[in-house]
């Protein structure tokens, strides 16, 4: 059976039972049908006040376009921990419609390690993505309305850089012109769309602890400049209150279930190569208060979502993970090694070693989870295991796809042991250094770059962003390809002697970081010649096919 057939054959438990499994009562949840719910404000505060469990980060090596099963491993590990008698909750991000209808299909895990109901989670879910898009586009509309109705803030219409958003890959919307059709339709100007996971509103939502904090952070969003180059914010437009109103339910974490009937949080959806790529602060804190182990994933490889979780999200959490799981696959290592034999596998280990070297900067113990595929052989795994042992890291063969929690028992046992070890978490860089030094630190210590070149416009923007930060520590969120340590997606494995070029810097004052763009990063991807959408259909009873 494929992923969708496995999910559709599972018997869902009522969401009230799932809540009870997590120590919640029926009064603590706001049901969305029979199998989904949001936590109430009271339940969120109560969960935060409880003793905190162990935090486990799941990240990965540099992925292939199909991904390496990081979400599947996250869910499978949580299921494995429950089979060991521990309470465990996975916290993953919500799927975006762009990838679902584009290349990857659904994003709820796979096989016998999924979060359910996967059809609803993949398609609109509890409405969080539409709410983020509405809040974002409200700000766009209020900005243009202000300019049209007198422009009392003195906005320079040539310096408006707040885009619009839609949760769909549509290349025709990357660069557009708005305001055509005469004076009644506003001022003609260039504009564009970004996908909703790339919206600063999404990043801000996922980094906010409460509705009040969200409202303050939304007010910090910079949308344009005045003629004197001072920033114009959402607060200046008096938009942040209405934006927060649209997001009042979206900030509440979503409770669902794993395919084995355990509780799971699926909340937030920032992309890991464009934004910080992690589940929400609220979901993470709730999970830590409701379980012995909160297992969370970070988007793409450790050089992207992993680095951002450890240096951006953990600053907001006020703590780091107790253990780190680094997911690898035999096929990806061969991909980086350039051939499908043992020689290619051995060469591709360079990519794994660089990710291990990066993660060691932070302090928590590391275990490599080799996500098993049917084509993998014991000889291949033994080569990986011995290579990891040579650098002092254990490697475990895991089969979350084929065997669910049972296939992750050894990994779960290893994580329990590692998380019990004392470790001292540290960030890669402090917040009191210049932004260009943060970029240089990440590029050299994480990517392995020999040098960094920051174009003059980007240098000026970094300085401007720091001068106009909104009472928040400002850090760096580097946007680059997920397919290489470098900014060149074709430069595989563990490249050396390369330069990272930062061509543009975009302040995300609401999120508390500056997005530094390395290479050609699309904030609005396009659909391919034969997107996954052509395979998706629905029958007369509403039963989906082709979703994954």
Secondary structure, DSSP 8 states (H G I E B T S, - for coil): --HHHHHHHS----HHHHHHHTT--GGGEEESSSS-EEE-HHHHHHHHHS---EEEEEEESS--TT--SHHHHHHHHHHHHHHTT--EEEEE----HHHHHSSS---SEETTEEEESHHHHHTTTTSHHHHHHHHHHHHHHHHHHHHHTT-TT-EEEEEE---EEESS--GGGSSEEES-SSGGG---EEE-EEEGGG-HHHHHHHT-SSHHHHHHHHHH-EEEEETTS-EEETTTTT-HHHHHHHTTTTTS-EEEEETTS-EEEE-----TTTS--B--HHHHHHHHHHSSEEEEEBSSSIIIIIHHIIIIIHHHHTS--SEEEEEE-HHHHHHHHTSSSHHHHHHHHHHHHHHHHHHTTS-SEEEEEEE--TT--HHHHHHHHHHHHHTT-EEEEE-HHHHGGGGGHHHHHHHHHHHTS------SS-TTS-HHHHHHHHIIIII--SEEEE-HHHHHHHHHHHHT--SS--EEEEE--SS-SSS-TT--SS--S-EEEEEEEEEETTTTEEEEEES---SS----TT-GGGG-EE-TT--EES--
